[in-house]
């Protein structure tokens, strides 16, 4: 009888150990999948300007341009912008085809404001809410 109890206890112990191992493996998977959520403005490649639908540059940019861009699926939905250009300033327009009211960001070499994570607060140059207003953008000298 003692032998049977010992075997049963060991089986329960193995099952418990297996359950703990599975739990740790699942927790590791959850932790490993959390890292891509830590996106940042630095995800904007050098020489480009980038636009995000969400505040604070979540995930990959929704728009990236080298010279200009007219937005389609993210039109009037942009909430974060970055100019990571090497020479030019970026200009963001409230209308398609580079018309209407615009805001600008300097490039990193010129200094000044090069990014804005929360367009609802405006930019350094204007307190006007620019969230969900950008339709096109371009580099300019």
Beta strands, then each sheet from edge to edge (+ up, - down):
strand 1: 49-52
strand 2: 63-65
strand 3: 68-70
strand 4: 80-83
strand 5: 89-95
strand 6: 99-105
strand 7: 115-116
strand 8: 136-140
sheet 1: 2+ 1- 4+ 7-
sheet 2: 3+ 8- 5+ 6-
end
